[in-house]
Amino acid sequence: MGDTIWFKQFQNVLFEYVRGTALLQSNAIVATGIKYLNNQSFNYEQIYLVKLDSLGNKLWEKMWGNPNEHEQGLIVDELPNGDLVIAGIYEPAGQDPFNKKWHNFLIKTDSAGNEIWRKNIHTGEGSCVNDMVVTSDGNILLVHTSRNDITPSIRAMTVSKYDLNGNIIWSTEYESTKRLCGYHFIEDTDGSIIGTCGINWGNTGDKDGMVFKLSSTGQKLWERVYDQNPNEDDYMNDVVIAPDGGIVIAGVTKNPTQDLWLMKLDSMGCLDSTNCGVDLPTGIGDVGYEMLDLELLVYPNPSSGWVTFELSFDNPYGAQDGAIHIKMIKIYNAVGQLVGEYNWQNGNNELQINVNHLPSGVYFYELANNDLVLANGKLSVVE
């Protein structure tokens, strides 16, 4: 089909630029973005919010912000009570307009667009909102990427949860020695969070796609890195959860032309559920970027007693230059709480863990090398 039902164009002396839209419970539409003000021959941006009925007729519009600052609305959504929440970025007055160091904000308005509160989120060397999700418990999940204060080329992705009064409930920062940027996030039926991001391995300039799962309190349950075309850039831009619980990801890959990239993964983010080890660089520090094909075998699974974790290659400590250092196995329960840490002994390919003290249920394990998760998966404990 794809026929146009209606088309609207709103002309104004001031330039308007819409960045995000949301469909409301009433089938009305709200959109947020930018409205430009010409101030002393320089365009200053202010936050723009507009509401349309289901036929595209303008009901009202709002514009606000400091006339000497650059402010942009990026994402808008409706709260359960009909209020609205906007996430965006601003540049404080007095900064160099040609070298912007953006910071983030959250604004809550009533259903008529009148501001209730605003929370500015200052982030040192600058940041940018990646995504915002109104969660099933009625709170607000905000994801932003910021530059490291000491080494601006390093990115840190921060996931934070706010209540309806703008108070922070929890916040977790995922910093990497490589450039890490968040893209899109979605809430699963159990309150956990699935997100996509990109990671830049540095010297090679190769950007790979990453998908990961967080608990409802922000604890990382698993992560997967996929490199569709080695030495080329791969981006995971959007994610949805399929009716069967699988994960569908849309993105782009360069081969060397820019092509559509679609993936259907299982609920653990795996292309192959029997072998969910993902190719990862051995050079987490500055020792190079040779790829290591890592497979972790876990058996028996389910288990009521001893579980064996076995690495599929001879030297779990990697190359002679010490690029890989297996530290421990971590076990998390279904809500992301750490329930056990077990050190990996030097020179061993196997680690045995007794889980008979754990209540029956589903758990998640991580094979950790410092702050990097080399492999992870699901572990079922039975009586």
N, C-alpha and C positions, 0 to 999 in steps of 0.2 A: 504494500500500500504506500505509506510514506507521503501521502498528499498533504499539502498545507491546509490546516483547518482555519487558522487565522494568523495574521501578521501585523505587528504593531511597530511603529517607529515614533519615538518621542524626541522632538527636536527642541533644543535649548541653546541659548547663547553660550552657556558654559558646557564644556566637553564632559560627557558622561562615559564611564567605562565600567561595565559590569563584570565582576570576577566570580561570583558564586550565587546560586539560586537554590530554593527549597520549595517543595510542594507542601502546603499546609493541610491540616486535617479537614478544613473547610473546602479544599480544592482550590483555594486562592494560591497565589504565587508571591514569594518575596525574593528580592534580589539585592545583593550588596556589591559595592565596588568603589569607584572613585568619581569625584566631581572636582574639576579643576577650577581654581580661582586665579585670576591674573592679578598678582600683587607686585607692583613696582617692576613690571616687565619680566617677572619670573612666575612660572606656573606652580602654585602650591596646591597639593592634593588634600582633599577632605573626604571623610567617610560618607558614602552615599547609601541610602536604604530606600527601597521603593516597594509598594505592595500593589499587586494587580488582582482583579477578580479572575474567575476561570475563563473569561472570554478575552482577557488581556487588557481590560480597561483599567486605567490608573486610578487607584483609590486614594493613595496618599504617597508622599515622598518626604524623606528627612535627610538633612545634611548637617553634620556637625564636626567639630574639631578646632584646633588652634590654627588661626589663619596664617601663622608663621612656621607651621610644621607640615611635614609630608605625612599623611595618614591614609591608609588604604584598607577598606573592608575586603576580605578574601573569601570567607566562608560564613554562611548563615544557616541556622536551623531553628526548628520550633521545639520548645520545651513542652512537657506533658500538660501544663496548665495553660498553654496558648501564648505564653511569653516567647520572646525571641532572644537568641544569643548570636553574637557576631564575633568572629576571630579575625584578626588582621595584624598589620604592622604599622609602625610609626617611626619617624626620624625626629628626635628632639630638635627644637629650635637652636640655631647657632652652629650646627654641623655643616660640613662641606657638602653642598647639594649634589656635587658631581662624584662624591666618594661616600655613598650612603652606607651608614651602619644602622641597619634596621633593628628595632626591638618589637616585641609582641604585645598585643592587648586582647582582653576579652571584654565585651560590652553586653550587658543584659538590658533588654527593653521590654516594655509591656506590649500587648498585641497591637497597639496603635503606633509603635515605634518611639515611644518616649523613654529616654534613658533612665534606668533604675540604678545601675552601678557600672563602674568601669574599673578594670584592674590592669595596670601597666606591668609588663613583665620585662624588666631590664636584664640584658644578657651580655654584659661586657663588650666584647668585640663585635657584637651584632648577631642577629638571628633572623630566622624566617619561619612563619607558621607553615607546616606541611599539611596538617589535617585536623579536623575537629569532629568528634562523635558525641551525640547525646546518647548516653548509655541507658540500658533498660531500667536501671534504678533511678533514673531522672537526673543524674549528675552529668558533668561535662568532662570529656576526655580531650586533652589538647596535646598535639605532637608538634615539636619544632626542632629545627636543626640550628646549632650555634657554632661559632668559631671559637677555638681554644684561645684564651686570653694571652698565653705565652707563645703559642705557635698557631697563628691564625689559619694556616693551611690545613690544620687538623679540624675535623668536624666532630661534634658530639650530638647525638640524637637524644632528646629528652621527652619522655612521656609522663604527663601529669594529669591528675584527676582533681576536679574542683567541685565543690557543692554549689547549690543554687544561690548562695550568697557571695560566691567568689572566693571562698576559703579553700585552701589547698588540702586535699585529703591525703594524697601521697604523690611523690614525684621520684622518678628513676631516670638517671642519666646513663646512657650507653655510649661510652667514649672509646674510640679506637685510634690506634696509631696510624690508621688509614682514614681516608675521608669517607665518613658515613652519613648518609642523608636519608631521611624518611620520605615516603611518598604517599601511601594510602593505607588506612586502617579500617577494620570492621569488627564489630562485636559478634561473637558466637553465641549460641543459645544458652551456654552455661556461664556466660559473663566473661569468659576469657577473650583475648584480643588477638586477632591475626593481622599482621602488617607486612607491607612490602617496603623495601628500601634498596638503595644502591651503595656499593662499597667500591672504592677506588684503591687498588693495591699499590699505588704510588709510582715507582720509577717506570713501570711499564705503561702507565696511563690507561690500563685496561679496567673498565668499569664492569662489575658483575652484578647480577640481580640477587637479592637476598629476601627470603620469606621467613618469618618467625612467628612464634606464638608466645604471648604473655598471659600470666594468670590475671584474675580480676583485681589483684593488688599490685600488678606490675612486675612480678617475678618472671624471668625468662624461662620458659618450659623447653623450647627447642628452637633451633635455627637451621636453615638450609641455604647454601650458596650455590647458584647455578651459573655456569659460564657457557652459554650457548655457542658462542664463537670465540675461541681463544684469541687473545691479542686484539679483540674488537670490543666495542662498548655494547653492553646489554642492560636494558632498563626494564624493571618491573613496575608498571605505572598504576595498575588497578587490580583489585582482588574482590571476589565474591565467594560466598559459600554455597555450594551446590546442594540440591535436595538430599543427595546421598551422603552429605557430610564432607565430601571432597572439596578441594580448594581450586578455583579457577583463576588464573592470572593472565592479564593482558599487558603487553609491553612492546618494546621495539628492540631489534637487534641489527647490528651492522655486519654485512656479509659480502663485500664491503659496503654495498648499498644498504639503505635503511629499510628493513623488512618488518612486517607484523610478527610478533612473537606471542603465541598462545600456549599455555600449559594447563593441564589438568593433573593435580596432585591428589594423593589420598589425604585423609584427615591429619596425618602426621607430617605433611609437606613433602612426601616422598614420591618420586616417579616409579620406583621399584620397591615395594614394601618388604621384599625379602633381602634387599641390600640397600640400606638407606644411608650408607656412607657417601659423602659428597666430596668431590675433589676440592682440596683446600691448599693454599700456598704453604710451603714449609717456612717461608721467610716472614714471620710475624714481626721480627725486628728489622735489622738491616743486613740480613744474611742471604738475600736473593729471593727468587720467586719460583723455584722449581716446584712442579705439582706433585703431590703425594696422593695416591689412590688408597684411601683409608677405609677399611671395613672392620666393624666391631660386631662380633658374634655374641649373642646373649642367650644362654640356655641353662636349664629348661625355662621356658616362658610360655604359660604361667608356671609359677613355682610356689611351694609351701615351705621351702627350706633354703638350701644352698643354691645360689645362682652363680654361674661362671660367666665372666666377661673376658672374651678372647680376641686379641688383635690378630688380623689376618696376615701381617708381615713379620719378619724375623726380629727386627730391632725396633721395639716400641719407642726408643729414644731417637729414632731418625738417623740422619746422616752424621758423619763424624764431626761436623762443625757444630753439632748440638742444636740444629734448627728446631727439632721437635723435642719437647720435654713433657711427657705425660705426668701429670701431678696426681689426679685423683678421679674417682667416680663420685658424682653427687646424685642423690635420690630426692625427688620432690613428690609431695602428694598432689592430689587432683586440683587443689586450690593454690598450688605454687609454693607451699611451705617446705623449707628444707628439712628433711627428716633423717638424713645421714650423709656423711662424707667419709670416703674410704681411700686411703693413700695407696698409690700404685708403687710397688717395690721395684727398685732398679734392676733392669735386666730381665724381668719376667714378662712373658707374653699374656699371662692370665692373671686374673684377680677373682677370688671367690668371696662372696658376700652371703651371709645368712640373713634371710628376711622373715624368719618365723616369728619375730616380735612385732611385725607390722600388721595392722588390721587388713582384712581382705579388701581388695579394691584395685584401682588403676593408679599407677605411679609413673613418673617420668625420670629417666636417667640421663646424665650428661658425662661424657668423657672430656675432661677439661685440661687444657694446656694454658696455665696462667689464667688470663681472662678470655681466652678463646675456647669455644666449644667445638671440639673436633668431631664428635659424633654424639648422637642422642636418639632417644626413642622411648617406646612405651613398655612398661613392665607390669604384668598382672600378678598380684599376690592372692593366693587362694588358701583356704584352710585345709 
